[in-house]
Amino acid sequence: MATAANSDAAPAKQPRRSAPRARTEARREAVLEAAMSVFGSRGYNKAALTEVAERAGMTHAGVLHHFGSKEKLLIAVLQYRDGDEVDGVAARGQVEGPAFVGHILDTVDANTQRRGVVQAYAVLSAESVTEGHPAQEYFRGRTAALRAKLVGVLREFARDDVADGELVQAANALIAVMDGLQVQWLLEPDAVDMPGTVEMVVNEIIDRLASGTPAPDARAIAESLLAERE
């Protein structure tokens, strides 16, 4: 069992980053921000590291020094977008449990103010389905991890008799809504309320899982309406 620290002991000092290390992290973050913008506007295949370097205020060789290759830079950009630690650039805090629902809604709202980030994700995720794309494994793993996390979060709202398969379907539906809305919003931002639509879907999913109300049979309802009009 751990014991309490001596109250007279001096508090431990937090390690401070050296000036060279801080400068290196700042340069890497500048490259990541520049690459996110370039990959988002041009797509991975058409993006040039020379343009990334120019936007980051360094040379092409400098970009390669920090990230090694275009492929490694792409993966680093995607990890950076998700808030993971990347080559010394500190990770952002992760949200767990039921609070993750609020985090989703906050993120969607924030995304309406960062078109470049949304564009980069939409373009690169679509490109990743092509054979041999360097980010394919990343997106496959990211989707699987997000699905698993959402299943765990939704389980906390659901009745005990809700099957795991239904939670997986709910998680897949929520991921599809968020990703699909981003594309619609990029094409026609004035016609798409991303935060409002995602919140509506989240509320409907949680309400159904919590109440145990069976899903309506859309096909049967449609056939009934058609029969009434004949």
N, C-alpha and C positions, 0 to 999 in steps of 0.2 A: 504493500500500500504506500502510495506517495505521501510524503509529509509536507506540511506548509513550510514555505521558505522563511528564513529568519527575517523578522521585520526590520532588523538593523542593517541587513545586507544592502549594498548599493544595487539599484536596478540594473539589469543587464542592458548593455548598449546594443542598439540595433546596428547591424553591419551597414556601412555606407559604401555606395558604389564609388569607385575611383573615377576621376575625371575622364581618363581615356575610355573606360568601360561605358560611362554614361554617353560619351560622344558616339561610340560605336552603336549603342542601342538606338540613339536618336537617328543615326544615318540609316540603320536597317528599317526603322519604322517609316522613315521618309520614302525608302524604296518600296515598302509594302503599300503605302498609301498611293504612290505613283502607279505601281503595277495594277492595283485594284481599279484605278481610273482607266488605264490604258486597256487592260483586259476587258473591262466592262464596255468600253466604247467600240473596240475593234474585234473582240473575241480573241481566244488564245492563239489560234493559228495565224492570224494576221497581225497580231501585236508584235512590235519590235522592241528588243531590249534597249536599243539606242534611244528610243523615245522615252522608255521608262527612266533610263539614266538621265536624260535631259531634264525631265520633270522633277527628278529627285535631286538635281544639282550636282551630279557626279558623272564619272566616265563609265562607258560600257564595261571596262575592265573592273571598275569599282563595284558594279552590280554583281559581276561574276565572282569577285572576291568574297562578297558577303553571302551569296546564295548558291554559287557553284554552276547553275545551269538554269535555263528558262523553265524546264520541267520542275525543278526543285523550288524555284521562285513561285510558280503557280500553286503548288501545294502549300507553301508557306502563306501565300495570300489567303487561301481558303481557310487555313487554320487561324490566321489572324482575324479574319472576318468573324469566326465563331467564338473569338475570345480566348483561344488557347495560347499557351506560351509558345513563342516562336523565336528560336535562335537568340535567346537572351531578352527579347521583348516580353515584358511581364504579361501573364495571363490576367484576364478580368474575372471577377467573382462569378461563380455559377450558382444558379437558383435551383433549389430542390423542393420536392413535395408539392402540396397544393398551391403554394406561392408561385409555382412555375406557370400556372394559368395566367396570373396577372402579368408575369414577365413576358409571356407570349404577346398579350395585348399591348403592352408597353413597347415591345420591339416592333410590332407592326406599325404602331403610331409613329415611332421614331423613323422607321424606314421611309415614310412619306417625305421626310426632310433630307434623305440621302439617296437620291436617285442613282448616283454612280454605283453605290454598294449593291442596290437592288438589281441594277442592270448587269453588273459583273456576275452576280450569282445566277441570274436567269440565263445569261448567255453561256456561261461555263457549264452549268448543269445540263443544259440542252446539248451542248457539244460533247459532253462526257459519255453519251450513249453510243457514240461512234467507236468503231473497233480501233483499239490501240491508243485511245486517248489517255494521256498521263494522269488525268484526274478521275478516271472511272472508278478505281478502287476507293478513292477518297469519298466520292459521292455515294457509292454503294454502302460504305461503312457508316457515313454520316446519317444516311436515311435509316439504316437499321438501328443505330444508336438512338436517334430521335424517336423512332417508333417504339422502341423498348421503354424509353423514358416516359413517353406519353401514356403507354399502357399502365405503367406503374402509378402515374399521377391520376389517371382516370379511375383506376381501381379504388382510390381513396374516396371518390365521390359515389361510386356505384353500389347498388344493393349487393348483398352477398351471393344472390343467385344469378348474377350476371356472368355469363360464360366468358372465358378468356378470349375466345374467338370473336366475340362481339366487341370486346375492348380493342382488339387488333384492328377490326374494321373501322371502329371509331377513330383510332389513331391515324390510320391510312387516309380516312376521309379528311381529317383536319389538316394533315400534311398537304394533301392534294388541293384543298381550298386555299391554303396560304401560298403555295407555289403558283397555282393557276391564277390567283388574283394579281400576283406581281406582274405577270405577263400582260394581263388585261390593263392594269394600271399604267404600265410603261407605254402601252399603245394609245391609251385614251384616259389620262389621269382625271379629267373632269367628270367622267362618267362612272368612275369606280371609287367607292368609299371603302378602302381596304380595312381600316380599323373597325368600322361599323359592321361590315359584312362578316369579318372573322369573329367579332364578339357575338353576333347573332348565331353563328354556327356553333361556337363554343357553348353558348347558353342552351341551345337546343340539345346538343349532345349530352351535356351534364344533366340537364333536366330529365332526359329519357333514361339515362343510366341510373340516376338517383331514384326515380319514381318506379322504375320497372315496367313502365308502359310499353307494350309491344309496338314495334314500328308498323305504321299503316301499310297496307298492301297497295302500293301505287298503281300496279297493273290492274288490279281488280277495281279500284276507284275509277281509273280512266275508262275501263270497259263499261262500268255502270253509267258513267256520264254519257258515253257514246250511245248506249242503249236508250237512255232517256230522250235523246235528241232525234232518234229514228222514228 
